């Protein structure tokens, strides 16, 4: 018997049932069936089973009402007589004797009191809820698989820092920002877009090995990761000097505020000349937001105007740029 035939048969049996215990048996069977279907990831069967459970619960109340209007139901007075040993005038059934506890009776009365139209909306919403859960699980599984693949690629690429030494290093590390809950707060994190790394792992990269004796570091940091960025700058052998702020055209996420800026920290090692007086850029640079984590063209132009002749490398680059060397997961993928 196919699932559709079983579904139709169950609906027919509910509609034709004359006794509460018949409907309760159908309901119990489909509660178990929903649990099995969920475990087996048969989501259509799960939705069918949930619908049958709802219809059976509503039918229990319809039969209760019909029973009350015919043979009646046991009242509180009948129960009192039974406790003191007296026999009630009429032997009326109780809900408990038919396997209906108070919780189920309440559910049945709630569904039974609904109009037919409202009840069908509840059934439709219950089926849709199963579908939403399925899509969420599939989406999360896909993201997890994609992230695992990218993480493996990143692990291999991180061992490939070039041997050349540079006077300018421009870095946008894959910061791992710890949300309050990694179970419920991951929807908007960078982990959904690319593999992230702990701060200690970023600190341990041999960036100092590719830095010239006189070198300037431009290091991106988000507001909550500022202490981590300063720690990384020090670990790489640079001394903090100043910063620029990127003023974005729209606000992002945040706990204390909705961040609409990002910081570009400037650090140096050795003897690096500041820009000539009158040539300095404004510390606040307005630019449009691009793809997730993509940095505006203006900051490349700033660096190139300050140090037009020094050899430059971009770490965690998205694409190759003329006159620059580049290292990073995405730029290496593009070159393949």
C-alpha positions in Angstrom: 0.0 0.0 0.0 1.5 3.4 -1.0 1.8 6.2 1.4 -0.9 8.2 -0.5 -3.3 5.3 -0.2 -2.5 5.0 3.6 -3.1 8.7 4.0 -6.4 8.6 2.2 -7.5 5.5 4.2 -6.6 7.2 7.5 -8.6 10.3 6.7 -11.6 8.2 5.7 -11.3 6.1 8.9 -11.3 9.2 11.0 -14.3 10.6 9.3 -16.3 7.3 9.6 -15.2 6.5 13.2 -18.1 6.2 15.7 -16.1 5.7 18.9 -13.5 7.9 20.6 -11.1 4.9 21.2 -11.1 4.2 17.4 -9.9 7.7 16.6 -7.4 7.7 19.5 -5.8 4.5 18.1 -5.4 6.2 14.7 -3.9 9.3 16.4 -1.4 7.2 18.4 -0.3 5.3 15.3 0.4 8.5 13.4 2.3 10.1 16.3 4.7 7.1 16.1 4.7 7.4 12.3 5.7 11.0 12.5 8.7 10.2 14.8 9.8 7.4 12.5 9.4 9.6 9.3 11.5 12.4 11.0 14.3 9.9 11.8 14.2 8.4 8.3 14.1 11.9 6.8 10.9 11.1 4.9 9.5 14.6 5.2 6.4 14.0 3.1 5.4 11.1 5.3 6.1 13.2 8.4 3.9 16.0 7.2 1.1 13.5 6.4 1.4 11.9 9.8 1.2 15.3 11.6 -1.9 16.2 9.6 -3.6 12.9 10.4 -2.8 13.5 14.1 -4.4 16.9 14.0 -7.5 15.6 12.2 -7.8 12.7 14.7 -7.5 15.1 17.6 -10.3 17.4 16.3 -12.5 14.3 15.6 -12.1 13.2 19.2 -13.8 16.4 20.3 -16.5 16.0 17.7 -17.3 12.5 19.1 -17.1 13.8 22.6 -19.8 16.4 21.8 -22.0 13.8 20.0 -21.6 11.5 23.0 -22.5 14.2 25.4 -25.7 14.9 23.5 -26.7 11.3 23.4 -25.7 8.9 26.2 -23.9 11.8 28.0 -20.6 11.9 29.9 -19.9 11.2 33.5 -20.2 14.3 35.7 -18.5 15.3 38.9 -21.5 14.0 40.8 -21.2 10.5 39.2 -17.5 10.4 40.2 -18.4 11.3 43.8 -21.0 8.6 44.0 -18.5 6.1 42.7 -16.0 7.1 45.4 -18.5 6.5 48.2 -19.7 3.2 46.8 -23.0 4.4 45.4 -24.0 3.4 41.9 -24.8 6.3 39.5 -28.3 6.3 38.0 -26.9 6.0 34.5 -23.6 4.3 33.7 -22.0 7.1 31.6 -18.5 6.8 30.1 -15.7 9.1 31.2 -13.0 10.6 29.0 -10.4 8.9 31.1 -12.0 5.5 30.6 -11.6 6.1 26.8 -7.9 6.9 27.2 -8.3 10.7 27.0 -6.2 12.6 29.5 -6.7 16.2 30.4 -3.9 17.5 28.0 -5.4 15.6 25.0 -8.9 16.7 26.0 -7.7 20.3 26.0 -6.1 20.0 22.6 -9.2 18.3 21.2 -11.5 21.1 22.5 -9.2 23.8 21.1 -9.2 22.2 17.6 -12.9 21.3 17.8 -13.9 24.9 18.6 -12.3 26.2 15.4 -14.2 26.9 12.2 -13.6 24.5 9.3 -11.7 27.3 7.5 -9.5 28.1 10.5 -8.7 24.4 11.2 -7.6 23.9 7.6 -5.2 26.9 8.0 -3.7 25.2 11.1 -3.2 22.0 9.1 -1.6 23.9 6.3 0.7 25.8 8.7 1.8 22.6 10.4 2.7 21.0 7.0 4.6 24.2 6.1 6.5 24.1 9.3 7.9 20.7 8.4 9.0 22.1 5.1 10.7 25.1 6.7 12.7 22.8 9.1 13.7 20.6 6.1 15.0 23.6 4.1 16.8 25.0 7.1 18.6 21.7 7.7 19.5 21.2 4.1 20.8 24.8 3.9 22.9 24.4 7.0 24.2 21.0 5.8 25.2 22.6 2.5 27.0 25.5 4.2 28.8 23.1 6.5 30.0 21.0 3.6 31.1 24.0 1.6 32.9 25.4 4.6 34.7 22.1 5.2 35.9 22.0 1.6 37.1 25.6 1.7 38.9 24.9 5.0 40.8 22.0 3.5 41.9 24.2 0.6 42.8 27.1 2.9 45.0 24.7 5.1 47.0 23.8 2.0 47.3 27.4 0.7 48.5 28.8 4.0 51.7 26.8 3.6 52.5 28.6 0.4 53.6 32.1 1.5 56.1 33.4 -1.0 59.8 33.8 -0.3 60.1 37.4 -1.6 60.3 40.3 0.9 58.0 43.3 0.8 57.9 46.9 1.9 54.1 47.0 2.0 51.9 44.2 3.4 48.1 44.7 3.1 46.2 42.1 5.1 42.5 41.3 5.7 42.6 38.2 8.0 39.7 35.8 8.2 38.7 36.8 11.7 36.7 34.3 13.7 34.2 36.4 15.8 32.7 34.3 18.6 29.0 34.9 18.8 27.0 34.4 22.1 25.8 31.0 20.9 27.3 28.9 18.1 24.0 27.0 18.0 21.6 29.8 17.4 23.7 32.8 16.4 25.6 31.6 13.3 23.3 32.7 10.5 25.0 36.1 10.0 28.6 35.1 10.8 31.6 35.1 8.4 31.8 31.3 8.8 28.8 31.1 6.4 30.9 32.8 3.7 34.4 31.5 4.0 36.6 29.5 6.5 37.6 31.6 9.5 40.6 31.1 11.8 41.3 31.6 15.5 43.4 34.7 16.4 46.3 32.5 17.7 46.5 30.8 14.3 46.7 34.1 12.5 49.3 35.4 14.9 51.5 32.3 14.2 51.7 32.9 10.5 55.3 33.7 9.4 54.3 37.1 7.9 57.4 38.6 9.5 59.5 36.4 7.2 58.2 38.1 4.1 58.5 41.6 5.5 61.5 43.8 4.5 63.5 45.3 7.3 61.6 48.6 6.6 58.0 47.7 6.1 54.5 49.1 6.6 51.5 46.9 7.4 47.9 47.9 6.6 45.7 45.6 8.6 41.9 45.4 8.5 39.9 45.0 11.7 36.2 45.1 12.6 35.2 46.9 15.7 34.8 43.8 18.0 38.1 42.3 16.7 40.2 45.4 17.3 42.1 43.9 20.4 42.8 40.8 18.3 44.1 42.9 15.4 46.5 44.7 17.6 47.7 41.4 19.0 48.3 40.1 15.5 50.1 43.2 14.5 52.5 42.8 17.4 53.0 39.1 16.7 53.9 39.9 13.1 56.6 42.3 14.3 54.9 45.7 13.7 54.3 48.7 15.9 50.9 50.3 15.7 51.0 53.9 14.3 47.6 55.1 13.2 44.3 54.1 11.5 41.8 54.9 8.7 38.0 54.3 9.0 35.9 53.0 6.1 32.5 54.7 6.3 30.0 52.3 4.7 26.8 53.2 2.9 24.8 50.9 5.0 24.8 49.4 8.5 25.7 45.9 9.3 25.4 43.8 12.5 26.5 44.3 16.0 25.6 43.9 19.7 26.3 47.4 21.1 25.4 49.1 17.8 24.9 48.4 14.1 28.4 48.8 12.8 28.7 51.1 9.7 32.5 51.3 9.7 35.6 49.1 9.5 39.1 50.0 10.6 42.3 49.9 8.6 45.2 49.9 11.1 48.7 51.1 10.1 51.8 49.6 11.7 55.5 49.7 10.8 58.8 48.0 11.4 62.1 49.5 10.8 62.4 53.0 9.3 59.3 53.7 7.1 58.7 57.3 6.0 55.4 59.0 6.7 53.7 60.6 3.7 54.9 64.1 2.8 53.0 66.9 4.5 50.0 67.9 2.5 49.7 64.5 0.8 48.0 62.7 3.7 44.5 61.3 3.0 41.6 62.1 5.3 41.2 59.4 8.0 37.5 58.8 7.2 37.0 57.3 3.8 33.5 56.9 2.4 32.9 54.0 0.0 30.1 51.6 -1.1 29.8 48.1 0.4 30.5 45.3 -2.1 30.5 41.5 -1.6 30.9 40.1 1.9 34.3 41.2 3.2 35.3 42.8 -0.1 37.3 46.1 0.5 36.9 49.2 -1.6 39.2 50.3 -4.5 40.0 53.5 -2.7 42.2 51.8 -0.1 44.4 50.3 -2.8 44.7 53.8 -4.3 45.6 55.2 -0.9 48.4 52.7 -0.4 49.7 53.1 -3.9 49.8 56.9 -3.5 51.7 56.6 -0.3 54.2 54.0 -1.5 54.3 53.9 -5.3 57.7 52.1 -5.6 57.8 49.7 -2.7 57.1 46.0 -3.5 53.6 45.2 -2.3 51.7 42.0 -1.3 48.0 41.6 -0.4 47.2 38.7 2.1 43.8 37.1 1.9 43.4 38.7 -1.5 40.2 38.2 -3.6 41.9 38.8 -6.9 45.3 39.7 -8.4 46.1 43.4 -8.8 48.6 44.8 -11.3 51.9 45.7 -9.6 51.1 43.6 -6.5 51.7 40.1 -5.4 48.8 38.3 -3.8 48.3 35.4 -1.4 45.0 34.0 -0.4 42.4 31.3 -0.9 40.3 33.1 -3.4 43.0 34.5 -5.6 44.7 31.1 -5.8 41.4 29.5 -6.9 41.1 32.2 -9.6 44.6 31.4 -10.9 43.8 27.7 -11.3 
